[in-house]
Amino acid sequence: MYLQKINLKNKYALVTGAGKGLGRACALAMAEAGATIIGLSRTQSDLDKLERDIKKIKGKIVKIQCDVMNYEDLKNKLEKIKIIDILVNNAGTNIPETFVNIKQSSMNYLVDLNLKAAFNVAQLVVKKMLKNKKRPASIINMSSQLGHVGCEGRNVYNMTKFGIEGLTKGMGVELAKNNIRVNTVAPTFVATPMVKKFFKNKKFKKSALDRIPIGKLATESDVATTVCFLASSASSMITGTSILIDGGWTAQ
């Protein structure tokens, strides 16, 4: 048999930022593939809605209401989880500003959320994974095409996502001996509520779409399916790298 199927049965998958957008899509997709979801979000109502939708597909979920930027609360709540086989390190955001107009508050917030909190989540989870050495593990850090190329008005976001790519390579090399694989997915603009808000600027929308040779936005399903592949044993030889879901943006 040559075709390996995506099967996440008996796996426990932590998804940060699970209440909305890509995090929610990844949680639902991995639940469809058989994983028990550990959904982490700041907003309880979003977690409750995710729980209802996962139960509709006969899936299982453990809900954790937590802000990933609150390190002590994050640490305390993750300590109560016994097993994590998969981490989708997804929580993050963007605040578009031209370089000379970037506010200190914007820069600090994006670095704290997109980079420092992602590092903290990964470190806490890896410590738990190392206690369960017999269970192969996979970490998927949510990156972006802007972790590979620059874009005007997205300088701090560029900085944080390039940082995530560097962190992923370092982790991938160091943790390989422990049977922990670490990769990123790097989407182009995805049809999420956050992107729809940015695309209210018609000039920016046209500029973005013109740079995607395939001529369309990625879907949440495009990203979630790739995450499931990286989470599964079907990708057992892939670590320390990035899968670009960008419709050709970075090939130009």
Backbone as CSV, one residue per row, in Angstrom:
resi,resn,N_x,N_y,N_z,CA_x,CA_y,CA_z,C_x,C_y,C_z
1,MET,0.850,-1.199,0.000,0.000,0.000,0.000,0.887,1.250,0.000
2,TYR,0.683,2.123,-0.980,1.517,3.307,-1.115,0.837,4.583,-0.606
3,LEU,-0.467,4.616,-0.653,-1.190,5.821,-0.236,-1.406,5.822,1.275
4,GLN,-0.805,6.793,1.935,-1.034,6.958,3.367,-2.212,7.908,3.566
5,LYS,-3.153,7.501,4.383,-4.331,8.325,4.620,-4.131,9.233,5.829
6,ILE,-4.864,10.324,5.843,-4.814,11.239,6.982,-5.742,10.692,8.062
7,ASN,-5.137,10.167,9.106,-5.894,9.553,10.192,-5.345,10.071,11.521
8,LEU,-6.172,10.781,12.271,-5.740,11.364,13.538,-6.455,10.742,14.735
9,LYS,-6.960,9.527,14.549,-7.639,8.852,15.654,-6.662,8.606,16.798
10,ASN,-7.174,8.754,18.020,-6.389,8.580,19.249,-5.316,9.642,19.431
11,LYS,-5.423,10.740,18.686,-4.505,11.863,18.835,-5.206,13.005,19.569
12,TYR,-4.422,13.748,20.341,-4.926,14.908,21.068,-4.291,16.158,20.473
13,ALA,-5.128,17.049,19.948,-4.645,18.198,19.181,-5.022,19.512,19.849
14,LEU,-4.013,20.263,20.286,-4.242,21.597,20.847,-4.230,22.623,19.722
15,VAL,-5.275,23.435,19.670,-5.364,24.518,18.682,-5.541,25.832,19.435
16,THR,-4.597,26.759,19.267,-4.764,28.084,19.868,-5.506,28.998,18.891
17,GLY,-6.229,29.947,19.436,-7.068,30.785,18.579,-8.121,29.954,17.885
18,ALA,-8.672,28.978,18.627,-9.581,27.996,18.010,-10.992,28.514,17.795
19,GLY,-11.289,29.677,18.322,-12.667,30.156,18.269,-13.096,30.759,16.944
20,LYS,-12.132,31.212,16.155,-12.478,31.927,14.919,-11.521,31.554,13.790
21,GLY,-11.928,31.887,12.576,-11.044,31.855,11.418,-10.322,30.550,11.200
22,LEU,-9.009,30.655,10.954,-8.219,29.473,10.614,-8.132,28.487,11.773
23,GLY,-8.064,28.989,12.994,-8.004,28.091,14.139,-9.238,27.221,14.235
24,ARG,-10.376,27.832,14.053,-11.647,27.100,14.088,-11.696,26.065,12.953
25,ALA,-11.282,26.466,11.762,-11.294,25.549,10.619,-10.367,24.364,10.859
26,CYS,-9.185,24.621,11.428,-8.237,23.541,11.705,-8.795,22.590,12.754
27,ALA,-9.440,23.145,13.775,-10.029,22.310,14.822,-11.102,21.395,14.237
28,LEU,-11.960,21.940,13.409,-13.038,21.148,12.811,-12.481,20.074,11.868
29,ALA,-11.483,20.444,11.082,-10.904,19.482,10.137,-10.225,18.335,10.877
30,MET,-9.476,18.647,11.919,-8.797,17.581,12.666,-9.794,16.713,13.427
31,ALA,-10.892,17.316,13.881,-11.960,16.518,14.504,-12.555,15.554,13.477
32,GLU,-12.748,16.019,12.246,-13.237,15.140,11.175,-12.270,13.977,10.937
33,ALA,-10.957,14.248,11.118,-9.940,13.209,10.903,-9.779,12.301,12.118
34,GLY,-10.551,12.560,13.188,-10.569,11.651,14.328,-9.881,12.125,15.583
35,ALA,-9.251,13.312,15.545,-8.538,13.801,16.724,-9.498,14.315,17.789
36,THR,-9.075,14.196,19.045,-9.739,14.902,20.133,-9.146,16.304,20.185
37,ILE,-9.993,17.307,20.089,-9.533,18.698,20.013,-9.431,19.306,21.407
38,ILE,-8.327,19.980,21.663,-8.175,20.823,22.841,-8.216,22.257,22.315
39,GLY,-9.389,22.855,22.391,-9.600,24.171,21.793,-9.322,25.277,22.791
40,LEU,-8.405,26.170,22.440,-8.039,27.277,23.326,-8.415,28.598,22.657
41,SER,-9.161,29.418,23.387,-9.595,30.712,22.866,-9.836,31.661,24.029
42,ARG,-9.751,32.957,23.757,-10.067,33.955,24.795,-11.555,34.035,25.064
43,THR,-12.376,33.627,24.073,-13.807,33.914,24.115,-14.613,32.644,24.333
44,GLN,-15.280,32.558,25.474,-16.025,31.351,25.831,-17.145,31.058,24.843
45,SER,-17.849,32.095,24.377,-18.963,31.868,23.449,-18.480,31.255,22.140
46,ASP,-17.287,31.635,21.692,-16.721,31.033,20.474,-16.397,29.561,20.701
47,LEU,-15.865,29.248,21.876,-15.570,27.855,22.206,-16.842,27.025,22.289
48,ASP,-17.894,27.611,22.850,-19.167,26.891,22.970,-19.742,26.579,21.589
49,LYS,-19.618,27.539,20.666,-20.109,27.312,19.300,-19.267,26.240,18.608
50,LEU,-17.949,26.287,18.815,-17.068,25.267,18.237,-17.433,23.893,18.786
51,GLU,-17.704,23.827,20.076,-18.092,22.553,20.686,-19.357,21.994,20.044
52,ARG,-20.348,22.848,19.816,-21.596,22.384,19.190,-21.323,21.825,17.799
53,ASP,-20.478,22.523,17.039,-20.197,22.083,15.670,-19.369,20.796,15.645
54,ILE,-18.450,20.637,16.596,-17.658,19.408,16.657,-18.531,18.231,17.074
55,LYS,-19.463,18.472,17.973,-20.362,17.395,18.400,-21.292,16.947,17.274
56,LYS,-21.601,17.874,16.349,-22.447,17.525,15.202,-21.774,16.483,14.323
57,ILE,-20.444,16.478,14.314,-19.716,15.491,13.496,-19.179,14.360,14.379
58,LYS,-19.774,14.228,15.560,-19.429,13.145,16.498,-17.995,13.241,16.999
59,GLY,-17.459,14.462,17.021,-16.102,14.659,17.505,-16.047,14.964,18.991
60,LYS,-14.823,15.054,19.511,-14.618,15.326,20.933,-13.793,16.595,21.103
61,ILE,-14.117,17.363,22.145,-13.379,18.597,22.400,-13.257,18.847,23.895
62,VAL,-12.093,19.369,24.272,-11.860,19.918,25.603,-11.676,21.420,25.406
63,LYS,-12.421,22.228,26.152,-12.377,23.682,25.954,-11.488,24.334,27.011
64,ILE,-10.654,25.265,26.564,-9.819,26.048,27.482,-9.988,27.523,27.146
65,GLN,-10.583,28.271,28.054,-10.677,29.717,27.867,-9.421,30.352,28.444
66,CYS,-8.652,30.987,27.596,-7.362,31.522,28.029,-6.828,32.493,26.977
67,ASP,-6.154,33.524,27.451,-5.429,34.441,26.569,-3.989,33.954,26.513
68,VAL,-3.499,33.620,25.331,-2.142,33.070,25.217,-1.075,34.069,25.669
69,MET,-1.422,35.344,25.785,-0.448,36.329,26.254,-0.374,36.397,27.784
70,ASN,-1.258,35.684,28.452,-1.212,35.590,29.915,-0.451,34.314,30.272
71,TYR,0.868,34.440,30.436,1.726,33.261,30.546,1.359,32.373,31.732
72,GLU,1.131,32.964,32.891,0.855,32.155,34.075,-0.455,31.391,33.944
73,ASP,-1.479,32.053,33.418,-2.762,31.374,33.215,-2.615,30.265,32.177
74,LEU,-1.896,30.570,31.100,-1.633,29.579,30.053,-0.910,28.366,30.636
75,LYS,0.129,28.612,31.384,0.916,27.534,31.985,0.056,26.673,32.912
76,ASN,-0.720,27.324,33.756,-1.559,26.593,34.713,-2.602,25.726,34.020
77,LYS,-3.200,26.259,32.968,-4.255,25.505,32.284,-3.694,24.364,31.443
78,LEU,-2.533,24.575,30.832,-1.935,23.496,30.042,-1.387,22.386,30.931
79,GLU,-1.008,22.727,32.158,-0.514,21.703,33.084,-1.585,20.652,33.391
80,LYS,-2.843,21.028,33.251,-3.946,20.108,33.547,-4.209,19.124,32.407
81,ILE,-3.607,19.384,31.240,-3.775,18.496,30.085,-2.670,17.443,30.119
82,LYS,-3.049,16.177,30.074,-2.061,15.100,30.216,-1.273,14.841,28.937
83,ILE,-1.970,14.814,27.802,-1.316,14.436,26.546,-1.642,15.452,25.456
84,ILE,-0.609,15.893,24.743,-0.780,16.683,23.524,0.110,16.064,22.457
85,ASP,-0.499,15.551,21.407,0.249,14.954,20.297,0.491,15.953,19.171
86,ILE,-0.425,16.904,19.040,-0.398,17.850,17.927,-0.629,19.249,18.487
87,LEU,0.170,20.198,18.047,-0.063,21.609,18.368,-0.247,22.381,17.069
88,VAL,-1.373,23.065,16.953,-1.552,24.051,15.890,-1.444,25.413,16.561
89,ASN,-0.272,26.022,16.401,0.100,27.252,17.101,-0.389,28.429,16.262
90,ASN,-1.668,28.729,16.412,-2.356,29.565,15.430,-2.662,30.992,15.883
91,ALA,-2.810,31.230,17.176,-3.271,32.543,17.645,-2.371,33.662,17.113
92,GLY,-2.971,34.677,16.548,-2.199,35.794,16.007,-3.107,36.795,15.330
93,THR,-2.526,37.928,14.942,-3.315,38.956,14.265,-2.392,39.863,13.471
94,ASN,-2.962,40.909,12.878,-2.189,41.894,12.118,-2.794,43.273,12.325
95,ILE,-1.927,44.273,12.348,-2.361,45.672,12.415,-1.639,46.409,11.286
96,PRO,-2.249,46.528,10.114,-1.561,47.162,8.981,-1.289,48.646,9.221
97,GLU,-0.025,49.036,9.068,0.383,50.445,9.154,1.622,50.629,8.284
98,THR,1.733,51.783,7.641,2.954,52.065,6.893,4.109,52.236,7.879
99,PHE,5.335,51.971,7.402,6.471,51.855,8.313,6.655,53.066,9.214
100,VAL,6.634,54.267,8.648,6.914,55.454,9.465,5.770,55.780,10.421
101,ASN,4.627,55.158,10.216,3.467,55.425,11.083,3.179,54.295,12.074
102,ILE,4.082,53.322,12.151,3.847,52.214,13.079,3.920,52.720,14.514
103,LYS,2.871,52.474,15.260,2.830,52.885,16.665,3.581,51.868,17.519
104,GLN,4.204,52.354,18.575,4.872,51.452,19.512,3.886,50.438,20.084
105,SER,2.678,50.875,20.344,1.670,49.972,20.904,1.337,48.852,19.928
106,SER,1.270,49.184,18.636,0.987,48.168,17.614,2.124,47.169,17.527
107,MET,3.365,47.682,17.480,4.514,46.795,17.358,4.595,45.866,18.562
108,ASN,4.452,46.426,19.758,4.564,45.607,20.964,3.484,44.527,21.007
109,TYR,2.273,44.888,20.615,1.170,43.928,20.655,1.411,42.782,19.684
110,LEU,1.814,43.110,18.456,2.031,42.069,17.446,3.203,41.157,17.824
111,VAL,4.278,41.745,18.345,5.423,40.927,18.756,5.034,40.048,19.938
112,ASP,4.294,40.607,20.886,3.881,39.833,22.067,2.964,38.669,21.697
113,LEU,2.039,38.900,20.759,1.080,37.859,20.390,1.644,36.902,19.348
114,ASN,2.103,37.448,18.235,2.498,36.606,17.101,3.795,35.835,17.336
115,LEU,4.671,36.387,18.163,5.997,35.788,18.322,6.228,35.255,19.737
116,LYS,6.143,36.143,20.733,6.446,35.698,22.104,5.437,34.669,22.602
117,ALA,4.166,34.925,22.390,3.149,33.978,22.865,3.256,32.656,22.111
118,ALA,3.535,32.718,20.813,3.711,31.483,20.034,4.887,30.677,20.567
119,PHE,5.974,31.370,20.896,7.127,30.695,21.494,6.744,30.048,22.823
120,ASN,6.046,30.807,23.679,5.675,30.290,24.998,4.784,29.057,24.898
121,VAL,3.798,29.121,24.006,2.909,27.969,23.810,3.729,26.759,23.369
122,ALA,4.595,26.965,22.380,5.400,25.858,21.855,6.286,25.261,22.940
123,GLN,6.929,26.100,23.735,7.835,25.599,24.773,7.081,24.791,25.832
124,LEU,5.939,25.297,26.270,5.138,24.583,27.264,4.649,23.244,26.720
125,VAL,4.244,23.239,25.454,3.735,22.003,24.849,4.851,20.990,24.620
126,VAL,6.009,21.455,24.167,7.130,20.537,23.936,7.543,19.849,25.237
127,LYS,7.567,20.578,26.340,7.897,19.964,27.629,6.938,18.811,27.944
128,LYS,5.686,18.992,27.586,4.684,17.930,27.794,4.913,16.776,26.816
129,MET,5.225,17.104,25.557,5.480,16.063,24.556,6.672,15.203,24.950
130,LEU,7.689,15.803,25.536,8.892,15.062,25.912,8.628,14.055,27.023
131,LYS,7.555,14.268,27.779,7.185,13.319,28.833,6.451,12.101,28.266
132,ASN,6.024,12.208,27.011,5.315,11.107,26.344,6.110,10.676,25.115
133,LYS,7.359,10.266,25.351,8.325,10.036,24.280,7.886,9.001,23.258
134,LYS,7.057,8.064,23.666,6.656,7.003,22.754,5.599,7.458,21.748
135,ARG,5.052,8.659,21.962,4.010,9.166,21.065,4.633,10.158,20.085
136,PRO,4.686,9.833,18.791,5.207,10.810,17.826,4.357,12.070,17.838
137,ALA,5.001,13.222,17.711,4.294,14.489,17.852,4.563,15.402,16.657
138,SER,3.626,16.309,16.438,3.747,17.258,15.331,3.300,18.638,15.787
139,ILE,4.132,19.628,15.485,3.797,21.025,15.762,3.672,21.757,14.439
140,ILE,2.562,22.455,14.276,2.354,23.266,13.071,2.200,24.714,13.520
141,ASN,3.194,25.526,13.219,3.142,26.950,13.529,2.469,27.690,12.369
142,MET,1.519,28.540,12.698,0.816,29.281,11.649,1.666,30.462,11.199
143,SER,2.138,30.388,9.980,2.951,31.454,9.406,2.131,32.171,8.335
144,SER,2.785,32.603,7.304,2.142,33.371,6.239,3.105,33.438,5.067
145,GLN,2.575,33.727,3.883,3.466,34.033,2.765,4.374,35.206,3.145
146,LEU,3.894,36.038,4.089,4.679,37.201,4.515,5.727,36.825,5.562
147,GLY,5.893,35.532,5.787,7.063,35.020,6.484,8.151,34.630,5.491
148,HIS,7.882,34.869,4.195,8.827,34.513,3.126,9.158,35.706,2.226
149,VAL,8.225,36.631,2.078,8.445,37.816,1.239,7.895,39.047,1.960
150,GLY,8.369,40.218,1.552,7.910,41.458,2.157,6.631,41.972,1.526
151,CYS,5.973,42.885,2.251,4.751,43.509,1.738,4.583,44.866,2.402
152,GLU,4.286,45.858,1.610,4.128,47.201,2.155,2.972,47.245,3.152
153,GLY,3.166,48.037,4.187,2.122,48.211,5.196,1.993,47.050,6.159
154,ARG,2.904,46.076,6.036,2.837,44.880,6.889,4.195,44.586,7.535
155,ASN,4.948,45.630,7.841,6.335,45.449,8.267,6.474,44.652,9.553
156,VAL,5.680,44.970,10.559,5.801,44.258,11.836,5.284,42.826,11.688
157,TYR,4.216,42.662,10.942,3.698,41.314,10.664,4.769,40.495,9.949
158,ASN,5.432,41.107,8.938,6.568,40.461,8.276,7.598,40.007,9.294
159,MET,7.957,40.909,10.194,8.985,40.623,11.186,8.599,39.430,12.061
160,THR,7.347,39.396,12.493,6.929,38.296,13.384,6.843,36.973,12.631
161,LYS,6.384,37.006,11.398,6.244,35.746,10.666,7.588,35.215,10.171
162,PHE,8.521,36.104,9.820,9.874,35.635,9.532,10.471,35.022,10.795
163,GLY,10.160,35.587,11.944,10.614,35.029,13.207,10.050,33.643,13.450
164,ILE,8.783,33.458,13.139,8.150,32.135,13.288,8.820,31.112,12.380
165,GLU,9.170,31.531,11.168,9.863,30.611,10.256,11.230,30.212,10.823
166,GLY,11.953,31.164,11.394,13.250,30.861,11.986,13.121,29.945,13.194
167,LEU,12.145,30.239,14.047,11.886,29.405,15.215,11.565,27.973,14.795
168,THR,10.773,27.838,13.750,10.366,26.521,13.268,11.557,25.708,12.788
169,LYS,12.470,26.338,12.070,13.652,25.619,11.592,14.518,25.165,12.758
170,GLY,14.739,26.061,13.727,15.539,25.700,14.885,14.908,24.560,15.666
171,MET,13.599,24.659,15.933,12.892,23.606,16.653,12.915,22.295,15.877
172,GLY,12.699,22.386,14.565,12.662,21.185,13.731,13.953,20.398,13.807
173,VAL,15.085,21.108,13.768,16.392,20.450,13.842,16.625,19.877,15.243
174,GLU,16.365,20.668,16.265,16.671,20.245,17.634,15.775,19.119,18.136
175,LEU,14.507,19.144,17.745,13.542,18.206,18.322,13.350,16.936,17.498
176,ALA,13.992,16.870,16.331,13.821,15.691,15.468,14.203,14.407,16.192
177,LYS,15.266,14.460,16.991,15.721,13.261,17.706,14.699,12.794,18.743
178,ASN,13.784,13.675,19.108,12.744,13.337,20.087,11.432,12.924,19.427
179,ASN,11.486,12.711,18.102,10.293,12.303,17.347,9.207,13.375,17.378
180,ILE,9.654,14.635,17.419,8.736,15.777,17.344,9.046,16.528,16.054
181,ARG,8.085,16.572,15.157,8.263,17.305,13.901,7.678,18.716,14.050
182,VAL,8.332,19.690,13.409,7.887,21.080,13.516,7.913,21.712,12.128
183,ASN,6.765,22.225,11.691,6.651,22.851,10.379,5.739,24.074,10.460
184,THR,5.718,24.829,9.391,4.728,25.900,9.275,3.846,25.666,8.055
185,VAL,2.662,26.229,8.114,1.891,26.474,6.896,1.903,27.982,6.678
186,ALA,2.031,28.374,5.433,2.196,29.789,5.100,1.186,30.188,4.029
187,PRO,-0.021,30.558,4.449,-1.059,30.886,3.466,-0.906,32.286,2.885
188,THR,-1.483,32.449,1.726,-1.751,33.782,1.196,-2.975,34.320,1.933
189,PHE,-3.573,35.373,1.436,-4.786,35.889,2.076,-5.892,34.832,1.980
190,VAL,-6.525,34.594,3.101,-7.562,33.572,3.220,-8.894,34.261,3.478
191,ALA,-9.951,33.700,2.945,-11.287,34.305,3.109,-11.786,34.101,4.547
192,THR,-11.219,34.884,5.472,-11.633,34.892,6.872,-12.217,36.268,7.192
193,PRO,-12.904,36.404,8.324,-13.450,37.720,8.703,-12.378,38.804,8.769
194,MET,-11.168,38.462,9.261,-10.104,39.459,9.362,-9.696,39.972,7.981
195,VAL,-9.534,39.061,7.030,-9.123,39.454,5.679,-10.235,40.232,4.982
196,LYS,-11.473,39.813,5.173,-12.596,40.547,4.570,-12.616,41.995,5.043
197,LYS,-12.217,42.208,6.297,-12.144,43.573,6.834,-11.060,44.368,6.106
198,PHE,-9.886,43.739,5.896,-8.800,44.411,5.168,-9.199,44.703,3.726
199,PHE,-9.985,43.811,3.123,-10.349,43.939,1.716,-11.453,44.970,1.475
200,LYS,-11.924,45.614,2.524,-12.832,46.750,2.331,-12.096,47.881,1.631
201,ASN,-10.775,47.886,1.746,-9.926,48.803,0.989,-9.770,48.217,-0.417
202,LYS,-10.529,48.736,-1.367,-10.592,48.147,-2.707,-9.242,48.177,-3.424
203,LYS,-8.454,49.230,-3.177,-7.134,49.320,-3.799,-6.238,48.198,-3.293
204,PHE,-6.273,47.947,-1.997,-5.458,46.872,-1.429,-5.946,45.513,-1.915
205,LYS,-7.267,45.339,-1.981,-7.827,44.068,-2.450,-7.343,43.756,-3.863
206,LYS,-7.415,44.750,-4.754,-6.970,44.543,-6.139,-5.477,44.223,-6.189
207,SER,-4.683,44.966,-5.398,-3.244,44.750,-5.378,-2.913,43.327,-4.920
208,ALA,-3.614,42.860,-3.892,-3.359,41.525,-3.355,-3.734,40.442,-4.366
209,LEU,-4.922,40.545,-4.936,-5.383,39.532,-5.883,-4.517,39.510,-7.144
210,ASP,-4.014,40.681,-7.550,-3.152,40.753,-8.730,-1.834,40.005,-8.516
211,ARG,-1.434,39.816,-7.265,-0.167,39.139,-6.976,-0.327,37.624,-6.832
212,ILE,-1.543,37.140,-6.884,-1.776,35.701,-6.754,-2.034,35.126,-8.141
213,PRO,-1.041,34.461,-8.744,-1.210,33.963,-10.117,-2.459,33.113,-10.312
214,ILE,-2.842,32.360,-9.280,-4.020,31.498,-9.413,-5.305,32.319,-9.403
215,GLY,-5.207,33.592,-8.970,-6.306,34.543,-9.133,-7.429,34.470,-8.127
216,LYS,-7.195,33.857,-6.961,-8.256,33.766,-5.958,-7.645,33.667,-4.572
217,LEU,-8.473,33.905,-3.563,-8.049,33.737,-2.188,-7.972,32.252,-1.838
218,ALA,-7.159,31.933,-0.838,-7.197,30.586,-0.268,-8.474,30.451,0.558
219,THR,-8.909,29.232,0.747,-10.053,28.977,1.619,-9.555,28.439,2.954
220,GLU,-10.405,28.525,3.967,-10.056,27.947,5.264,-9.796,26.449,5.117
221,SER,-10.541,25.791,4.245,-10.369,24.358,4.008,-9.004,24.049,3.403
222,ASP,-8.513,24.906,2.500,-7.184,24.713,1.914,-6.131,24.624,3.014
223,VAL,-6.217,25.537,3.958,-5.230,25.607,5.043,-5.432,24.446,6.017
224,ALA,-6.688,24.206,6.399,-6.976,23.164,7.392,-6.586,21.775,6.892
225,THR,-6.773,21.518,5.615,-6.409,20.215,5.046,-4.899,20.017,5.083
226,THR,-4.149,21.069,4.786,-2.690,20.992,4.848,-2.219,20.779,6.279
227,VAL,-2.870,21.440,7.221,-2.543,21.249,8.641,-2.768,19.790,9.045
228,CYS,-3.878,19.218,8.603,-4.160,17.805,8.922,-3.094,16.878,8.347
229,PHE,-2.641,17.178,7.149,-1.563,16.385,6.535,-0.300,16.452,7.387
230,LEU,0.098,17.657,7.794,1.305,17.814,8.600,1.146,17.208,9.993
231,ALA,-0.082,17.157,10.477,-0.344,16.576,11.798,-0.279,15.059,11.771
232,SER,-0.437,14.469,10.607,-0.577,13.016,10.495,0.736,12.329,10.150
233,SER,0.743,11.011,10.282,1.935,10.219,9.952,2.207,10.205,8.446
234,ALA,1.255,10.682,7.650,1.476,10.756,6.198,2.618,11.717,5.851
235,SER,2.971,12.601,6.785,4.052,13.570,6.552,5.248,13.285,7.451
236,SER,5.480,12.015,7.760,6.472,11.647,8.783,7.915,12.032,8.444
237,MET,8.201,12.361,7.193,9.559,12.779,6.819,9.669,14.292,6.609
238,ILE,8.645,15.011,6.980,8.654,16.458,6.762,8.825,17.172,8.095
239,THR,9.937,17.911,8.239,10.137,18.721,9.442,11.079,19.875,9.142
240,GLY,10.909,20.955,9.897,11.770,22.126,9.772,11.554,22.924,8.509
241,THR,10.374,22.815,7.935,10.132,23.502,6.669,8.759,24.160,6.664
242,SER,8.402,24.731,5.528,7.153,25.476,5.389,6.418,25.027,4.138
243,ILE,5.114,24.829,4.265,4.290,24.563,3.091,3.545,25.846,2.744
244,LEU,3.854,26.383,1.584,3.222,27.627,1.125,1.894,27.316,0.444
245,ILE,0.860,27.985,0.902,-0.485,27.825,0.335,-0.845,29.184,-0.243
246,ASP,-0.120,29.575,-1.286,-0.147,30.986,-1.691,-0.541,31.227,-3.139
247,GLY,-0.998,30.172,-3.831,-1.439,30.376,-5.211,-0.368,30.902,-6.142
248,GLY,0.897,30.761,-5.746,2.013,31.202,-6.592,2.592,32.552,-6.256
249,TRP,2.077,33.211,-5.203,2.538,34.570,-4.839,4.061,34.613,-4.721
250,THR,4.647,33.697,-3.944,6.081,33.777,-3.651,6.945,33.170,-4.767
251,ALA,6.323,32.601,-5.804,7.098,32.029,-6.916,7.568,33.089,-7.885
252,GLN,7.043,34.289,-7.748,7.323,35.347,-8.740,8.612,36.087,-8.424
